[in-house]
Amino acid sequence: MIADLRALVDRRELLADFAWRELRARYKGSVLGFAWNFVNPLLQLIVFWLLFGVVLRTRPVTATGEQPYAIFLFVGLLPWTFFATSLQSGASAILANGPLVKKVRMPLQLLPAASVLSALANFLLSVAVLFAVLAIFGPRHPEGLVWISLLIVVQIVMNLGFAYLLSALAVFFRDVQHILGILLLAWYFLTPVLFAPSSCACSTSIR
Amino acid sequence: MTAVIVSYQRALLDGLPPQWDALAYSALFGVALFILGFWYFDRAKDDFESAL
């Protein structure tokens, strides 16, 4: 197992190639192409902001008080998208590369890792946009940036775990990919991305 | 994931450190999942070819 893990480091160029290929392939042939990686979360942000922020007038309250809904949503949506994309593309990492897996001898553990890596690259690019938005509109808390790298590491480990487990399971049980979509949706609503935990009736039990 | 998302919100919206106990729970879950996931993948990968 250790030797297999080491292959991820030894073959990092191949790993980066796979990740890059996945980033490009996702929106291949579309007019906006690579830009969809940014437009997608932005459109999601607008839809939810209109529904919850404008129509339902949600006012999320965090530890230091009320936050503008669009900013609150943006901060939660990006790490969630990183998580959900890692799981979804991770789950199909082996199935989608069937011909490659059958014909080419290579360390297969690169494939799920490449899915997570491409989701990570996407996430880091959109976090740069988030930082610019926070710098312009506030709230400005540069002291909080210290913790972000730690959170990203926790997420990478967790996402890799899911990606390996799901990609292998999906080969034997094709249903995994379909169930995953519904599970992620339910999980999404249970996680405080759209609302602050303080606004939930069960706020003491939610962490 | 709740602890992770809330930690992002605390850091960027409030400038506060994570709630360590909740985050530690998530981190431990992540590490355990990684070990389990990689172990299962490692064991299953020889059967991929016949299943695909």
Interface residues (C-beta under 8 A of the other chain):
Chain A: M1 D4 L5 T62 A63 T64 Q67 I71 F72 V75 G76 L78 P79 W80 F83 I94 L95 G98 V101 K102 L108 Q109 P112 L130 L134 P139 H141 P142 E143 G144 L145 V146 W147 I148 L150 L151 V154 Q155 V157 M158 L160 G161 F162 A163 Y164 L165 L166 S167 A168 L169 V171 F172 W187 L190 T191 P192 V193 A196 P197 I206 R207
Chain B: M1 T2 A3 V4 I5 V6 S7 Y8 Q9 R10 A11 L12 L13 D14 G15 L16 P17 P18 Q19 A22 L23 S26 A27 F29 G30 V31 A32 L33 F34 I35 L36 G37 F38 W39 Y40 F41 D42 A44 K45 D47 F48 E49 A51 L52
